[in-house]
Each structure stands twice: as C-alpha cells, then as structure tokens.
Amino acid sequence: MKEPKKCIIVDDEPAAHYVLANYIKQNPQLELVFQGYNGIEAMDYLRENPVDLMFLDINMPEISGMELLKIIPTHPKTILTTAYSEYALESYDYGVIDYLLKPIYFPRFLKAVDRFFATESVKAKTEETVVNSVSVKVDGYFMDIELDQLLFAQSFGNYVKLHTTKRTYLASITTSELEKCLPEKNFMRIHKSYIVALDKIEATDKDFVIIKNEKLPVGITYKRELSDRIKK
C-alpha cells in the first residue's frame, strides 16, 4: 500500500476540526499531521514541513484563507472549507481543488478527496512523461509551442502572450491554465501576470528579472522562491 498523503486542517473553529479530523481518520489514504487555528500557525508549519493536502477555512482572524494562499506562492493542494460561497470563483485562481460549504457532509468530503487523488494521478503521469511542448489555441487553431523556445508568458486579459525565441503568439488560454501545462522544474510564475523559463533568465534584481532585454516584474510573494530556485 502506498504511503498516505499528509494533510493539515487550518480553521479557527474547533467544531470544524472535530468533523474534518473524524472524516480524515476514516480514510486510510490520508494522514492528519497538523491542526492549526489561524494562518500564522499554518505558515510556520508549512515553511518546515512537506504537506500534500490542506483543508483551509476562509474566514479566520488576522490572516484569512484567501490571504494565506496569496502569501504562500507554493502551497499544498487545497480544499477550502467555509460557510460562505462568495469566494468560490476567486479561489480557483489559486489552484484550489474544491470548495466545501459548511456544514460538511461525509459524502461531499469524499468527493472532494477523490478530486485530490485524481490530480495526484495526473501529476504522477506527467512526471513520468518528458514534456517537450505545450499545445495552445492561436487564431482559432491549435499549435504546439516548443518549450525550449519559450522565454516567458505574459497575461493579456483572457489571453496569454507567449514570447518565444522566434516570435510572440497570442494564445487563447489563461495564465493559470498555462501554468498547469508547464513542467514545474523548468518554469515558474514570478508575478500574477508572468511565467518565465528559469534557464532563460539573464539577470536578476530585487524587483525584476531580465530575459532578452525585457525587464519583467517580480511579485513580492514570489521573490523568496525565485531566489532559492536560481541558486540551485
């Protein structure tokens, strides 16, 4: 049997912890390794410990769940748990797997967990396969962009400008959708509007990187991770 996936609960309500912890214990594929009652506790734990899945409340004191996702650029797969539905659309900009409305019933919990394991299965298959190109829609037709020619991607409304060594393409895809298609070890989001090829970065400053004489801004939440990955 495979090792269970490590998960944490971040919620300021003890009753929510009781329910979720009970559900998790009934699933041998999951292991509850931490329970936090605010965003600060979660950030401290995530800095030092690997986590596969986070059950995250939205409305918490000091730092809300949405703010926590913004602060931590590389966070675990996340299932939001909340009594309010108005953040559902925004949450998917941060790669949230599912959105559970309280009170959370066991069948709905199981459905959300199934979605998590489905993404893990896709991730495993992707890691086994060498990805050399990404297929995007340009001018109504799908075309393959060679990844070794991709310099950076720039958000442009509901489109993305793909800057390559040959030319620039305007693709019908969102930045978040594109990010999921790119190999994580080669590409990184450095700003809400920019994804770059790490090996194409020619120079860096505290607030920007340079690729082919283009100065691209680095968002404050991405600076530490970018610095760490460039050093490797």
Secondary structure as a PSIPRED ss2 file (coil, helix, strand):
# PSIPRED VFORMAT (PSIPRED V4.0)

   1 M C   1.000  0.000  0.000
   2 K C   1.000  0.000  0.000
   3 E C   1.000  0.000  0.000
   4 P C   1.000  0.000  0.000
   5 K E   0.000  0.000  1.000
   6 K E   0.000  0.000  1.000
   7 C E   0.000  0.000  1.000
   8 I E   0.000  0.000  1.000
   9 I E   0.000  0.000  1.000
  10 V E   0.000  0.000  1.000
  11 D C   1.000  0.000  0.000
  12 D C   1.000  0.000  0.000
  13 E C   1.000  0.000  0.000
  14 P H   0.000  1.000  0.000
  15 A H   0.000  1.000  0.000
  16 A H   0.000  1.000  0.000
  17 H H   0.000  1.000  0.000
  18 Y H   0.000  1.000  0.000
  19 V H   0.000  1.000  0.000
  20 L H   0.000  1.000  0.000
  21 A H   0.000  1.000  0.000
  22 N H   0.000  1.000  0.000
  23 Y H   0.000  1.000  0.000
  24 I H   0.000  1.000  0.000
  25 K H   0.000  1.000  0.000
  26 Q C   1.000  0.000  0.000
  27 N C   1.000  0.000  0.000
  28 P C   1.000  0.000  0.000
  29 Q C   1.000  0.000  0.000
  30 L E   0.000  0.000  1.000
  31 E E   0.000  0.000  1.000
  32 L E   0.000  0.000  1.000
  33 V E   0.000  0.000  1.000
  34 F E   0.000  0.000  1.000
  35 Q E   0.000  0.000  1.000
  36 G E   0.000  0.000  1.000
  37 Y C   1.000  0.000  0.000
  38 N C   1.000  0.000  0.000
  39 G H   0.000  1.000  0.000
  40 I H   0.000  1.000  0.000
  41 E H   0.000  1.000  0.000
  42 A H   0.000  1.000  0.000
  43 M H   0.000  1.000  0.000
  44 D H   0.000  1.000  0.000
  45 Y H   0.000  1.000  0.000
  46 L H   0.000  1.000  0.000
  47 R H   0.000  1.000  0.000
  48 E H   0.000  1.000  0.000
  49 N C   1.000  0.000  0.000
  50 P C   1.000  0.000  0.000
  51 V C   1.000  0.000  0.000
  52 D C   1.000  0.000  0.000
  53 L E   0.000  0.000  1.000
  54 M E   0.000  0.000  1.000
  55 F E   0.000  0.000  1.000
  56 L E   0.000  0.000  1.000
  57 D E   0.000  0.000  1.000
  58 I C   1.000  0.000  0.000
  59 N C   1.000  0.000  0.000
  60 M C   1.000  0.000  0.000
  61 P C   1.000  0.000  0.000
  62 E C   1.000  0.000  0.000
  63 I C   1.000  0.000  0.000
  64 S C   1.000  0.000  0.000
  65 G H   0.000  1.000  0.000
  66 M H   0.000  1.000  0.000
  67 E H   0.000  1.000  0.000
  68 L H   0.000  1.000  0.000
  69 L H   0.000  1.000  0.000
  70 K H   0.000  1.000  0.000
  71 I H   0.000  1.000  0.000
  72 I C   1.000  0.000  0.000
  73 P C   1.000  0.000  0.000
  74 T C   1.000  0.000  0.000
  75 H C   1.000  0.000  0.000
  76 P C   1.000  0.000  0.000
  77 K E   0.000  0.000  1.000
  78 T E   0.000  0.000  1.000
  79 I E   0.000  0.000  1.000
  80 L E   0.000  0.000  1.000
  81 T E   0.000  0.000  1.000
  82 T E   0.000  0.000  1.000
  83 A C   1.000  0.000  0.000
  84 Y C   1.000  0.000  0.000
  85 S C   1.000  0.000  0.000
  86 E C   1.000  0.000  0.000
  87 Y C   1.000  0.000  0.000
  88 A H   0.000  1.000  0.000
  89 L H   0.000  1.000  0.000
  90 E H   0.000  1.000  0.000
  91 S H   0.000  1.000  0.000
  92 Y H   0.000  1.000  0.000
  93 D H   0.000  1.000  0.000
  94 Y H   0.000  1.000  0.000
  95 G C   1.000  0.000  0.000
  96 V E   0.000  0.000  1.000
  97 I E   0.000  0.000  1.000
  98 D E   0.000  0.000  1.000
  99 Y E   0.000  0.000  1.000
 100 L E   0.000  0.000  1.000
 101 L E   0.000  0.000  1.000
 102 K C   1.000  0.000  0.000
 103 P C   1.000  0.000  0.000
 104 I C   1.000  0.000  0.000
 105 Y C   1.000  0.000  0.000
 106 F H   0.000  1.000  0.000
 107 P H   0.000  1.000  0.000
 108 R H   0.000  1.000  0.000
 109 F H   0.000  1.000  0.000
 110 L H   0.000  1.000  0.000
 111 K H   0.000  1.000  0.000
 112 A H   0.000  1.000  0.000
 113 V H   0.000  1.000  0.000
 114 D H   0.000  1.000  0.000
 115 R H   0.000  1.000  0.000
 116 F H   0.000  1.000  0.000
 117 F H   0.000  1.000  0.000
 118 A H   0.000  1.000  0.000
 119 T H   0.000  1.000  0.000
 120 E H   0.000  1.000  0.000
 121 S H   0.000  1.000  0.000
 122 V H   0.000  1.000  0.000
 123 K H   0.000  1.000  0.000
 124 A H   0.000  1.000  0.000
 125 K H   0.000  1.000  0.000
 126 T H   0.000  1.000  0.000
 127 E H   0.000  1.000  0.000
 128 E H   0.000  1.000  0.000
 129 T C   1.000  0.000  0.000
 130 V C   1.000  0.000  0.000
 131 V C   1.000  0.000  0.000
 132 N C   1.000  0.000  0.000
 133 S E   0.000  0.000  1.000
 134 V E   0.000  0.000  1.000
 135 S E   0.000  0.000  1.000
 136 V E   0.000  0.000  1.000
 137 K E   0.000  0.000  1.000
 138 V E   0.000  0.000  1.000
 139 D C   1.000  0.000  0.000
 140 G C   1.000  0.000  0.000
 141 Y E   0.000  0.000  1.000
 142 F E   0.000  0.000  1.000
 143 M E   0.000  0.000  1.000
 144 D E   0.000  0.000  1.000
 145 I E   0.000  0.000  1.000
 146 E E   0.000  0.000  1.000
 147 L H   0.000  1.000  0.000
 148 D H   0.000  1.000  0.000
 149 Q H   0.000  1.000  0.000
 150 L E   0.000  0.000  1.000
 151 L E   0.000  0.000  1.000
 152 F E   0.000  0.000  1.000
 153 A E   0.000  0.000  1.000
 154 Q E   0.000  0.000  1.000
 155 S E   0.000  0.000  1.000
 156 F E   0.000  0.000  1.000
 157 G C   1.000  0.000  0.000
 158 N C   1.000  0.000  0.000
 159 Y E   0.000  0.000  1.000
 160 V E   0.000  0.000  1.000
 161 K E   0.000  0.000  1.000
 162 L E   0.000  0.000  1.000
 163 H E   0.000  0.000  1.000
 164 T E   0.000  0.000  1.000
 165 T C   1.000  0.000  0.000
 166 K C   1.000  0.000  0.000
 167 R C   1.000  0.000  0.000
 168 T E   0.000  0.000  1.000
 169 Y E   0.000  0.000  1.000
 170 L E   0.000  0.000  1.000
 171 A E   0.000  0.000  1.000
 172 S C   1.000  0.000  0.000
 173 I C   1.000  0.000  0.000
 174 T C   1.000  0.000  0.000
 175 T H   0.000  1.000  0.000
 176 S H   0.000  1.000  0.000
 177 E H   0.000  1.000  0.000
 178 L H   0.000  1.000  0.000
 179 E H   0.000  1.000  0.000
 180 K H   0.000  1.000  0.000
 181 C H   0.000  1.000  0.000
 182 L C   1.000  0.000  0.000
 183 P C   1.000  0.000  0.000
 184 E C   1.000  0.000  0.000
 185 K C   1.000  0.000  0.000
 186 N C   1.000  0.000  0.000
 187 F E   0.000  0.000  1.000
 188 M E   0.000  0.000  1.000
 189 R E   0.000  0.000  1.000
 190 I E   0.000  0.000  1.000
 191 H E   0.000  0.000  1.000
 192 K C   1.000  0.000  0.000
 193 S C   1.000  0.000  0.000
 194 Y E   0.000  0.000  1.000
 195 I E   0.000  0.000  1.000
 196 V E   0.000  0.000  1.000
 197 A E   0.000  0.000  1.000
 198 L H   0.000  1.000  0.000
 199 D H   0.000  1.000  0.000
 200 K H   0.000  1.000  0.000
 201 I C   1.000  0.000  0.000
 202 E C   1.000  0.000  0.000
 203 A E   0.000  0.000  1.000
 204 T E   0.000  0.000  1.000
 205 D C   1.000  0.000  0.000
 206 K C   1.000  0.000  0.000
 207 D C   1.000  0.000  0.000
 208 F E   0.000  0.000  1.000
 209 V E   0.000  0.000  1.000
 210 I E   0.000  0.000  1.000
 211 I E   0.000  0.000  1.000
 212 K C   1.000  0.000  0.000
 213 N C   1.000  0.000  0.000
 214 E E   0.000  0.000  1.000
 215 K E   0.000  0.000  1.000
 216 L E   0.000  0.000  1.000
 217 P E   0.000  0.000  1.000
 218 V C   1.000  0.000  0.000
 219 G C   1.000  0.000  0.000
 220 I H   0.000  1.000  0.000
 221 T H   0.000  1.000  0.000
 222 Y H   0.000  1.000  0.000
 223 K H   0.000  1.000  0.000
 224 R H   0.000  1.000  0.000
 225 E H   0.000  1.000  0.000
 226 L H   0.000  1.000  0.000
 227 S H   0.000  1.000  0.000
 228 D H   0.000  1.000  0.000
 229 R H   0.000  1.000  0.000
 230 I H   0.000  1.000  0.000
 231 K H   0.000  1.000  0.000
 232 K C   1.000  0.000  0.000
